[in-house]
Amino acid sequence: MKTLDDLIAEGVAGRRVLVRADLNVPLDGDTITDDGRIKAALPTLRALTGAGAKVVVAAHLGRPKGTPDRKYSLAPVAARLADLLGSTVVLAADVVGESAKTEVAKLPDGGVLLLENVRFEPGETSKDEAERGALADAYAALADVFVSDGFGVVHRKQASVYDVATRLPAYAGGLVLAEVEVLKQLTGEPRRPYVVALGGSKVSDKLAVIESLLPKVDAILVGGGMCFTFLAAEGLGVGDSLLEADMIDTCKKLLAEHPGKVLLPADVVIADDFSAEANTQTVLAANIREGWKGLDIGPITVERYSDVIAGAGTVFWNGPMGVFELAPFAEGTRGVAKAIVDSPAYSVVGGGDSAAAVRLLGLPEDGFSHISTGGGASLEYLEGKELPGVAVLEA
């Protein structure tokens, strides 16, 4: 796999470099609520601009339906990226159209152009290889070389991730390299005990990674909405908590096949409504009331999970323990995250909501060994799946 260092050693001054970055940040209107992914892209962009490259950045935001939609414009991202870089970032009015072509032609050495949301083009996510290929040809016409640095999308076989890498000399950016190295440590010979803290809404979303990890880890600490399907599998009533009834038998099977490895909440915070103003109670997991829903793990569980984490050699955390965005249900996630920070273990935060929680709850980012930018990509790697955006760089 050729790397960014290889490219810079070859010389990039005056060359057009297309960088696929992951700038898919959460927005509240036009306000970015977590700029972690933009900050993660900075080292590669600075290395290229510092070496005199003409940098063309491709990225997506949200899930527009293959057509321009102002709600998903990268304009707020361009403004924030310019602030962080301390230099001008031009935003093209389109992806590969006349605006993109004109702005690329005007780019000075060391300049940065951000193409509009690549998912405004239907070919970006198309299952049709010819349609994706046509768009990849258009990307390739804008650049001389390609740098893949959007780890959060390398599990997608998309035009700006996979197909363009078959059309231009392709290099792995520093972020992609770092992420893959971390995941290799988790799938190789991790320091033991190897503990996974797993949250999120649904068992079905995490089933593949649970099945893959259970034979390899020493403990899985379950939180989030998915814990209630596991509790139901143990015969407990879960009130109005999130429940995947069709997954109960699967959870029973997992618990039976791996006795003692899957740890479930001993207590939970329940509420009579899904809101920050709801009435709340902390009850034992066996005492969830009808008409109430579990929205966080309780303090007994936090203490129990923290004890396991304190003795771990490696910790992988993916998914919040509760609805951390609402203050009454943030303490479970905060407690588990703080235990990871305090632990001497090699610790990896698996992107997505977990990474957002670290920043939202004010936890020290340097308290973790690595905070991933790609939750879905991380999970698929741990499942043993091939990541198309990485495989194409190794071809």
Beta strands, then each sheet from edge to edge (+ up, - down):
strand 1: 16-20
strand 2: 27-28
strand 3: 31-32
strand 4: 54-58
strand 5: 89-91
strand 6: 112-114
strand 7: 145-148
strand 8: 170-172
strand 9: 194-198
strand 10: 219-222
strand 11: 262-263
strand 12: 267-271
strand 13: 280-284
strand 14: 293-297
strand 15: 314-318
strand 16: 346-349
strand 17: 370-371
sheet 1: 5+ 6+ 4+ 1+ 7+ 8+
sheet 2: 2+ 3-
sheet 3: 11+ 10+ 9+ 15+ 16+ 17+
sheet 4: 13+ 12- 14+
end
